[in-house]
Amino acid sequence: MRKLVPDPPFSNDAPHHLEDTLTQATEYVLCALSVGHQAISTLPRSPATLMTLAVMHEMEAVRTLLETAIAQVQLSGRPQMHTLH
């Protein structure tokens, strides 16, 4: 399969590179959660439903961790503001 969109140019800017990687991982987790929701809606009485729900629970935890990591990267990239009070 040929790629239609080229990879972005490489940058030595580590925080932005990390933020992009975390964002992409979050998108993969959201896709996995969508697949899980679809699987449960199409096979609600399947024996695998409990396993699918367990996997979805874990993926929600991963999504929360990734979003926290993205917020930390974004905060560390901003200059700190010092106030006089």
Phi and psi restraints in degrees (range 20) as a CNS / XPLOR table:
assign (resid 1 and name C) (resid 2 and name N)
       (resid 2 and name CA) (resid 2 and name C) 1.0 -91.5 20.0 2
assign (resid 2 and name N) (resid 2 and name CA)
       (resid 2 and name C) (resid 3 and name N) 1.0 142.3 20.0 2
assign (resid 2 and name C) (resid 3 and name N)
       (resid 3 and name CA) (resid 3 and name C) 1.0 -79.2 20.0 2
assign (resid 3 and name N) (resid 3 and name CA)
       (resid 3 and name C) (resid 4 and name N) 1.0 131.3 20.0 2
assign (resid 3 and name C) (resid 4 and name N)
       (resid 4 and name CA) (resid 4 and name C) 1.0 -86.8 20.0 2
assign (resid 4 and name N) (resid 4 and name CA)
       (resid 4 and name C) (resid 5 and name N) 1.0 -27.2 20.0 2
assign (resid 4 and name C) (resid 5 and name N)
       (resid 5 and name CA) (resid 5 and name C) 1.0 -114.9 20.0 2
assign (resid 5 and name N) (resid 5 and name CA)
       (resid 5 and name C) (resid 6 and name N) 1.0 125.3 20.0 2
assign (resid 5 and name C) (resid 6 and name N)
       (resid 6 and name CA) (resid 6 and name C) 1.0 -71.6 20.0 2
assign (resid 6 and name N) (resid 6 and name CA)
       (resid 6 and name C) (resid 7 and name N) 1.0 158.3 20.0 2
assign (resid 6 and name C) (resid 7 and name N)
       (resid 7 and name CA) (resid 7 and name C) 1.0 -66.3 20.0 2
assign (resid 7 and name N) (resid 7 and name CA)
       (resid 7 and name C) (resid 8 and name N) 1.0 148.0 20.0 2
assign (resid 7 and name C) (resid 8 and name N)
       (resid 8 and name CA) (resid 8 and name C) 1.0 -67.9 20.0 2
assign (resid 8 and name N) (resid 8 and name CA)
       (resid 8 and name C) (resid 9 and name N) 1.0 156.5 20.0 2
assign (resid 8 and name C) (resid 9 and name N)
       (resid 9 and name CA) (resid 9 and name C) 1.0 -63.2 20.0 2
assign (resid 9 and name N) (resid 9 and name CA)
       (resid 9 and name C) (resid 10 and name N) 1.0 146.9 20.0 2
assign (resid 9 and name C) (resid 10 and name N)
       (resid 10 and name CA) (resid 10 and name C) 1.0 -71.5 20.0 2
assign (resid 10 and name N) (resid 10 and name CA)
       (resid 10 and name C) (resid 11 and name N) 1.0 139.8 20.0 2
assign (resid 10 and name C) (resid 11 and name N)
       (resid 11 and name CA) (resid 11 and name C) 1.0 -129.6 20.0 2
assign (resid 11 and name N) (resid 11 and name CA)
       (resid 11 and name C) (resid 12 and name N) 1.0 144.5 20.0 2
assign (resid 11 and name C) (resid 12 and name N)
       (resid 12 and name CA) (resid 12 and name C) 1.0 -85.1 20.0 2
assign (resid 12 and name N) (resid 12 and name CA)
       (resid 12 and name C) (resid 13 and name N) 1.0 4.3 20.0 2
assign (resid 12 and name C) (resid 13 and name N)
       (resid 13 and name CA) (resid 13 and name C) 1.0 -78.3 20.0 2
assign (resid 13 and name N) (resid 13 and name CA)
       (resid 13 and name C) (resid 14 and name N) 1.0 90.0 20.0 2
assign (resid 13 and name C) (resid 14 and name N)
       (resid 14 and name CA) (resid 14 and name C) 1.0 -58.8 20.0 2
assign (resid 14 and name N) (resid 14 and name CA)
       (resid 14 and name C) (resid 15 and name N) 1.0 -46.5 20.0 2
assign (resid 14 and name C) (resid 15 and name N)
       (resid 15 and name CA) (resid 15 and name C) 1.0 -60.6 20.0 2
assign (resid 15 and name N) (resid 15 and name CA)
       (resid 15 and name C) (resid 16 and name N) 1.0 -39.5 20.0 2
assign (resid 15 and name C) (resid 16 and name N)
       (resid 16 and name CA) (resid 16 and name C) 1.0 -69.5 20.0 2
assign (resid 16 and name N) (resid 16 and name CA)
       (resid 16 and name C) (resid 17 and name N) 1.0 -37.5 20.0 2
assign (resid 16 and name C) (resid 17 and name N)
       (resid 17 and name CA) (resid 17 and name C) 1.0 -63.2 20.0 2
assign (resid 17 and name N) (resid 17 and name CA)
       (resid 17 and name C) (resid 18 and name N) 1.0 -43.1 20.0 2
assign (resid 17 and name C) (resid 18 and name N)
       (resid 18 and name CA) (resid 18 and name C) 1.0 -64.3 20.0 2
assign (resid 18 and name N) (resid 18 and name CA)
       (resid 18 and name C) (resid 19 and name N) 1.0 -43.1 20.0 2
assign (resid 18 and name C) (resid 19 and name N)
       (resid 19 and name CA) (resid 19 and name C) 1.0 -62.0 20.0 2
assign (resid 19 and name N) (resid 19 and name CA)
       (resid 19 and name C) (resid 20 and name N) 1.0 -40.9 20.0 2
assign (resid 19 and name C) (resid 20 and name N)
       (resid 20 and name CA) (resid 20 and name C) 1.0 -62.9 20.0 2
assign (resid 20 and name N) (resid 20 and name CA)
       (resid 20 and name C) (resid 21 and name N) 1.0 -41.8 20.0 2
assign (resid 20 and name C) (resid 21 and name N)
       (resid 21 and name CA) (resid 21 and name C) 1.0 -64.7 20.0 2
assign (resid 21 and name N) (resid 21 and name CA)
       (resid 21 and name C) (resid 22 and name N) 1.0 -43.8 20.0 2
assign (resid 21 and name C) (resid 22 and name N)
       (resid 22 and name CA) (resid 22 and name C) 1.0 -65.0 20.0 2
assign (resid 22 and name N) (resid 22 and name CA)
       (resid 22 and name C) (resid 23 and name N) 1.0 -38.3 20.0 2
assign (resid 22 and name C) (resid 23 and name N)
       (resid 23 and name CA) (resid 23 and name C) 1.0 -64.7 20.0 2
assign (resid 23 and name N) (resid 23 and name CA)
       (resid 23 and name C) (resid 24 and name N) 1.0 -42.5 20.0 2
assign (resid 23 and name C) (resid 24 and name N)
       (resid 24 and name CA) (resid 24 and name C) 1.0 -64.9 20.0 2
assign (resid 24 and name N) (resid 24 and name CA)
       (resid 24 and name C) (resid 25 and name N) 1.0 -40.3 20.0 2
assign (resid 24 and name C) (resid 25 and name N)
       (resid 25 and name CA) (resid 25 and name C) 1.0 -62.9 20.0 2
assign (resid 25 and name N) (resid 25 and name CA)
       (resid 25 and name C) (resid 26 and name N) 1.0 -38.8 20.0 2
assign (resid 25 and name C) (resid 26 and name N)
       (resid 26 and name CA) (resid 26 and name C) 1.0 -62.8 20.0 2
assign (resid 26 and name N) (resid 26 and name CA)
       (resid 26 and name C) (resid 27 and name N) 1.0 -40.2 20.0 2
assign (resid 26 and name C) (resid 27 and name N)
       (resid 27 and name CA) (resid 27 and name C) 1.0 -63.8 20.0 2
assign (resid 27 and name N) (resid 27 and name CA)
       (resid 27 and name C) (resid 28 and name N) 1.0 -39.6 20.0 2
assign (resid 27 and name C) (resid 28 and name N)
       (resid 28 and name CA) (resid 28 and name C) 1.0 -63.7 20.0 2
assign (resid 28 and name N) (resid 28 and name CA)
       (resid 28 and name C) (resid 29 and name N) 1.0 -39.9 20.0 2
assign (resid 28 and name C) (resid 29 and name N)
       (resid 29 and name CA) (resid 29 and name C) 1.0 -64.5 20.0 2
assign (resid 29 and name N) (resid 29 and name CA)
       (resid 29 and name C) (resid 30 and name N) 1.0 -42.0 20.0 2
assign (resid 29 and name C) (resid 30 and name N)
       (resid 30 and name CA) (resid 30 and name C) 1.0 -63.3 20.0 2
assign (resid 30 and name N) (resid 30 and name CA)
       (resid 30 and name C) (resid 31 and name N) 1.0 -37.2 20.0 2
assign (resid 30 and name C) (resid 31 and name N)
       (resid 31 and name CA) (resid 31 and name C) 1.0 -64.6 20.0 2
assign (resid 31 and name N) (resid 31 and name CA)
       (resid 31 and name C) (resid 32 and name N) 1.0 -42.7 20.0 2
assign (resid 31 and name C) (resid 32 and name N)
       (resid 32 and name CA) (resid 32 and name C) 1.0 -63.0 20.0 2
assign (resid 32 and name N) (resid 32 and name CA)
       (resid 32 and name C) (resid 33 and name N) 1.0 -39.8 20.0 2
assign (resid 32 and name C) (resid 33 and name N)
       (resid 33 and name CA) (resid 33 and name C) 1.0 -64.6 20.0 2
assign (resid 33 and name N) (resid 33 and name CA)
       (resid 33 and name C) (resid 34 and name N) 1.0 -37.8 20.0 2
assign (resid 33 and name C) (resid 34 and name N)
       (resid 34 and name CA) (resid 34 and name C) 1.0 -63.3 20.0 2
assign (resid 34 and name N) (resid 34 and name CA)
       (resid 34 and name C) (resid 35 and name N) 1.0 -42.1 20.0 2
assign (resid 34 and name C) (resid 35 and name N)
       (resid 35 and name CA) (resid 35 and name C) 1.0 -62.8 20.0 2
assign (resid 35 and name N) (resid 35 and name CA)
       (resid 35 and name C) (resid 36 and name N) 1.0 -42.7 20.0 2
assign (resid 35 and name C) (resid 36 and name N)
       (resid 36 and name CA) (resid 36 and name C) 1.0 -61.6 20.0 2
assign (resid 36 and name N) (resid 36 and name CA)
       (resid 36 and name C) (resid 37 and name N) 1.0 -44.3 20.0 2
assign (resid 36 and name C) (resid 37 and name N)
       (resid 37 and name CA) (resid 37 and name C) 1.0 -61.3 20.0 2
assign (resid 37 and name N) (resid 37 and name CA)
       (resid 37 and name C) (resid 38 and name N) 1.0 -41.4 20.0 2
assign (resid 37 and name C) (resid 38 and name N)
       (resid 38 and name CA) (resid 38 and name C) 1.0 -65.2 20.0 2
assign (resid 38 and name N) (resid 38 and name CA)
       (resid 38 and name C) (resid 39 and name N) 1.0 -41.6 20.0 2
assign (resid 38 and name C) (resid 39 and name N)
       (resid 39 and name CA) (resid 39 and name C) 1.0 -62.5 20.0 2
assign (resid 39 and name N) (resid 39 and name CA)
       (resid 39 and name C) (resid 40 and name N) 1.0 -41.4 20.0 2
assign (resid 39 and name C) (resid 40 and name N)
       (resid 40 and name CA) (resid 40 and name C) 1.0 -69.2 20.0 2
assign (resid 40 and name N) (resid 40 and name CA)
       (resid 40 and name C) (resid 41 and name N) 1.0 -37.3 20.0 2
assign (resid 40 and name C) (resid 41 and name N)
       (resid 41 and name CA) (resid 41 and name C) 1.0 -72.1 20.0 2
assign (resid 41 and name N) (resid 41 and name CA)
       (resid 41 and name C) (resid 42 and name N) 1.0 -28.5 20.0 2
assign (resid 41 and name C) (resid 42 and name N)
       (resid 42 and name CA) (resid 42 and name C) 1.0 -87.6 20.0 2
assign (resid 42 and name N) (resid 42 and name CA)
       (resid 42 and name C) (resid 43 and name N) 1.0 -27.1 20.0 2
assign (resid 42 and name C) (resid 43 and name N)
       (resid 43 and name CA) (resid 43 and name C) 1.0 -129.9 20.0 2
assign (resid 43 and name N) (resid 43 and name CA)
       (resid 43 and name C) (resid 44 and name N) 1.0 65.1 20.0 2
assign (resid 43 and name C) (resid 44 and name N)
       (resid 44 and name CA) (resid 44 and name C) 1.0 -66.3 20.0 2
assign (resid 44 and name N) (resid 44 and name CA)
       (resid 44 and name C) (resid 45 and name N) 1.0 -23.0 20.0 2
assign (resid 44 and name C) (resid 45 and name N)
       (resid 45 and name CA) (resid 45 and name C) 1.0 -108.6 20.0 2
assign (resid 45 and name N) (resid 45 and name CA)
       (resid 45 and name C) (resid 46 and name N) 1.0 15.1 20.0 2
assign (resid 45 and name C) (resid 46 and name N)
       (resid 46 and name CA) (resid 46 and name C) 1.0 -73.6 20.0 2
assign (resid 46 and name N) (resid 46 and name CA)
       (resid 46 and name C) (resid 47 and name N) 1.0 147.0 20.0 2
assign (resid 46 and name C) (resid 47 and name N)
       (resid 47 and name CA) (resid 47 and name C) 1.0 -61.8 20.0 2
assign (resid 47 and name N) (resid 47 and name CA)
       (resid 47 and name C) (resid 48 and name N) 1.0 -22.5 20.0 2
assign (resid 47 and name C) (resid 48 and name N)
       (resid 48 and name CA) (resid 48 and name C) 1.0 -80.0 20.0 2
assign (resid 48 and name N) (resid 48 and name CA)
       (resid 48 and name C) (resid 49 and name N) 1.0 -5.7 20.0 2
assign (resid 48 and name C) (resid 49 and name N)
       (resid 49 and name CA) (resid 49 and name C) 1.0 -61.0 20.0 2
assign (resid 49 and name N) (resid 49 and name CA)
       (resid 49 and name C) (resid 50 and name N) 1.0 -42.2 20.0 2
assign (resid 49 and name C) (resid 50 and name N)
       (resid 50 and name CA) (resid 50 and name C) 1.0 -62.8 20.0 2
assign (resid 50 and name N) (resid 50 and name CA)
       (resid 50 and name C) (resid 51 and name N) 1.0 -40.6 20.0 2
assign (resid 50 and name C) (resid 51 and name N)
       (resid 51 and name CA) (resid 51 and name C) 1.0 -66.0 20.0 2
assign (resid 51 and name N) (resid 51 and name CA)
       (resid 51 and name C) (resid 52 and name N) 1.0 -39.6 20.0 2
assign (resid 51 and name C) (resid 52 and name N)
       (resid 52 and name CA) (resid 52 and name C) 1.0 -64.2 20.0 2
assign (resid 52 and name N) (resid 52 and name CA)
       (resid 52 and name C) (resid 53 and name N) 1.0 -41.2 20.0 2
assign (resid 52 and name C) (resid 53 and name N)
       (resid 53 and name CA) (resid 53 and name C) 1.0 -63.5 20.0 2
assign (resid 53 and name N) (resid 53 and name CA)
       (resid 53 and name C) (resid 54 and name N) 1.0 -39.3 20.0 2
assign (resid 53 and name C) (resid 54 and name N)
       (resid 54 and name CA) (resid 54 and name C) 1.0 -64.5 20.0 2
assign (resid 54 and name N) (resid 54 and name CA)
       (resid 54 and name C) (resid 55 and name N) 1.0 -42.2 20.0 2
assign (resid 54 and name C) (resid 55 and name N)
       (resid 55 and name CA) (resid 55 and name C) 1.0 -64.3 20.0 2
assign (resid 55 and name N) (resid 55 and name CA)
       (resid 55 and name C) (resid 56 and name N) 1.0 -41.6 20.0 2
assign (resid 55 and name C) (resid 56 and name N)
       (resid 56 and name CA) (resid 56 and name C) 1.0 -64.1 20.0 2
assign (resid 56 and name N) (resid 56 and name CA)
       (resid 56 and name C) (resid 57 and name N) 1.0 -37.8 20.0 2
assign (resid 56 and name C) (resid 57 and name N)
       (resid 57 and name CA) (resid 57 and name C) 1.0 -61.3 20.0 2
assign (resid 57 and name N) (resid 57 and name CA)
       (resid 57 and name C) (resid 58 and name N) 1.0 -45.1 20.0 2
assign (resid 57 and name C) (resid 58 and name N)
       (resid 58 and name CA) (resid 58 and name C) 1.0 -65.2 20.0 2
assign (resid 58 and name N) (resid 58 and name CA)
       (resid 58 and name C) (resid 59 and name N) 1.0 -39.0 20.0 2
assign (resid 58 and name C) (resid 59 and name N)
       (resid 59 and name CA) (resid 59 and name C) 1.0 -66.4 20.0 2
assign (resid 59 and name N) (resid 59 and name CA)
       (resid 59 and name C) (resid 60 and name N) 1.0 -34.5 20.0 2
assign (resid 59 and name C) (resid 60 and name N)
       (resid 60 and name CA) (resid 60 and name C) 1.0 -63.3 20.0 2
assign (resid 60 and name N) (resid 60 and name CA)
       (resid 60 and name C) (resid 61 and name N) 1.0 -39.6 20.0 2
assign (resid 60 and name C) (resid 61 and name N)
       (resid 61 and name CA) (resid 61 and name C) 1.0 -64.8 20.0 2
assign (resid 61 and name N) (resid 61 and name CA)
       (resid 61 and name C) (resid 62 and name N) 1.0 -40.8 20.0 2
assign (resid 61 and name C) (resid 62 and name N)
       (resid 62 and name CA) (resid 62 and name C) 1.0 -64.1 20.0 2
assign (resid 62 and name N) (resid 62 and name CA)
       (resid 62 and name C) (resid 63 and name N) 1.0 -42.1 20.0 2
assign (resid 62 and name C) (resid 63 and name N)
       (resid 63 and name CA) (resid 63 and name C) 1.0 -60.0 20.0 2
assign (resid 63 and name N) (resid 63 and name CA)
       (resid 63 and name C) (resid 64 and name N) 1.0 -43.3 20.0 2
assign (resid 63 and name C) (resid 64 and name N)
       (resid 64 and name CA) (resid 64 and name C) 1.0 -63.0 20.0 2
assign (resid 64 and name N) (resid 64 and name CA)
       (resid 64 and name C) (resid 65 and name N) 1.0 -43.1 20.0 2
assign (resid 64 and name C) (resid 65 and name N)
       (resid 65 and name CA) (resid 65 and name C) 1.0 -63.4 20.0 2
assign (resid 65 and name N) (resid 65 and name CA)
       (resid 65 and name C) (resid 66 and name N) 1.0 -41.9 20.0 2
assign (resid 65 and name C) (resid 66 and name N)
       (resid 66 and name CA) (resid 66 and name C) 1.0 -65.0 20.0 2
assign (resid 66 and name N) (resid 66 and name CA)
       (resid 66 and name C) (resid 67 and name N) 1.0 -41.5 20.0 2
assign (resid 66 and name C) (resid 67 and name N)
       (resid 67 and name CA) (resid 67 and name C) 1.0 -65.2 20.0 2
assign (resid 67 and name N) (resid 67 and name CA)
       (resid 67 and name C) (resid 68 and name N) 1.0 -36.5 20.0 2
assign (resid 67 and name C) (resid 68 and name N)
       (resid 68 and name CA) (resid 68 and name C) 1.0 -65.2 20.0 2
assign (resid 68 and name N) (resid 68 and name CA)
       (resid 68 and name C) (resid 69 and name N) 1.0 -42.1 20.0 2
assign (resid 68 and name C) (resid 69 and name N)
       (resid 69 and name CA) (resid 69 and name C) 1.0 -64.1 20.0 2
assign (resid 69 and name N) (resid 69 and name CA)
       (resid 69 and name C) (resid 70 and name N) 1.0 -40.7 20.0 2
assign (resid 69 and name C) (resid 70 and name N)
       (resid 70 and name CA) (resid 70 and name C) 1.0 -61.8 20.0 2
assign (resid 70 and name N) (resid 70 and name CA)
       (resid 70 and name C) (resid 71 and name N) 1.0 -43.6 20.0 2
assign (resid 70 and name C) (resid 71 and name N)
       (resid 71 and name CA) (resid 71 and name C) 1.0 -62.3 20.0 2
assign (resid 71 and name N) (resid 71 and name CA)
       (resid 71 and name C) (resid 72 and name N) 1.0 -39.7 20.0 2
assign (resid 71 and name C) (resid 72 and name N)
       (resid 72 and name CA) (resid 72 and name C) 1.0 -66.2 20.0 2
assign (resid 72 and name N) (resid 72 and name CA)
       (resid 72 and name C) (resid 73 and name N) 1.0 -40.5 20.0 2
assign (resid 72 and name C) (resid 73 and name N)
       (resid 73 and name CA) (resid 73 and name C) 1.0 -64.1 20.0 2
assign (resid 73 and name N) (resid 73 and name CA)
       (resid 73 and name C) (resid 74 and name N) 1.0 -41.5 20.0 2
assign (resid 73 and name C) (resid 74 and name N)
       (resid 74 and name CA) (resid 74 and name C) 1.0 -65.7 20.0 2
assign (resid 74 and name N) (resid 74 and name CA)
       (resid 74 and name C) (resid 75 and name N) 1.0 -38.7 20.0 2
assign (resid 74 and name C) (resid 75 and name N)
       (resid 75 and name CA) (resid 75 and name C) 1.0 -70.1 20.0 2
assign (resid 75 and name N) (resid 75 and name CA)
       (resid 75 and name C) (resid 76 and name N) 1.0 -36.3 20.0 2
assign (resid 75 and name C) (resid 76 and name N)
       (resid 76 and name CA) (resid 76 and name C) 1.0 -73.0 20.0 2
assign (resid 76 and name N) (resid 76 and name CA)
       (resid 76 and name C) (resid 77 and name N) 1.0 -21.6 20.0 2
assign (resid 76 and name C) (resid 77 and name N)
       (resid 77 and name CA) (resid 77 and name C) 1.0 -81.1 20.0 2
assign (resid 77 and name N) (resid 77 and name CA)
       (resid 77 and name C) (resid 78 and name N) 1.0 -17.3 20.0 2
assign (resid 77 and name C) (resid 78 and name N)
       (resid 78 and name CA) (resid 78 and name C) 1.0 -86.7 20.0 2
assign (resid 78 and name N) (resid 78 and name CA)
       (resid 78 and name C) (resid 79 and name N) 1.0 143.1 20.0 2
assign (resid 78 and name C) (resid 79 and name N)
       (resid 79 and name CA) (resid 79 and name C) 1.0 -68.4 20.0 2
assign (resid 79 and name N) (resid 79 and name CA)
       (resid 79 and name C) (resid 80 and name N) 1.0 141.3 20.0 2
assign (resid 79 and name C) (resid 80 and name N)
       (resid 80 and name CA) (resid 80 and name C) 1.0 -76.9 20.0 2
assign (resid 80 and name N) (resid 80 and name CA)
       (resid 80 and name C) (resid 81 and name N) 1.0 138.7 20.0 2
assign (resid 80 and name C) (resid 81 and name N)
       (resid 81 and name CA) (resid 81 and name C) 1.0 -98.7 20.0 2
assign (resid 81 and name N) (resid 81 and name CA)
       (resid 81 and name C) (resid 82 and name N) 1.0 128.4 20.0 2
assign (resid 81 and name C) (resid 82 and name N)
       (resid 82 and name CA) (resid 82 and name C) 1.0 -105.6 20.0 2
assign (resid 82 and name N) (resid 82 and name CA)
       (resid 82 and name C) (resid 83 and name N) 1.0 132.2 20.0 2
assign (resid 82 and name C) (resid 83 and name N)
       (resid 83 and name CA) (resid 83 and name C) 1.0 -109.4 20.0 2
assign (resid 83 and name N) (resid 83 and name CA)
       (resid 83 and name C) (resid 84 and name N) 1.0 163.6 20.0 2
assign (resid 83 and name C) (resid 84 and name N)
       (resid 84 and name CA) (resid 84 and name C) 1.0 -87.4 20.0 2
assign (resid 84 and name N) (resid 84 and name CA)
       (resid 84 and name C) (resid 85 and name N) 1.0 -5.2 20.0 2
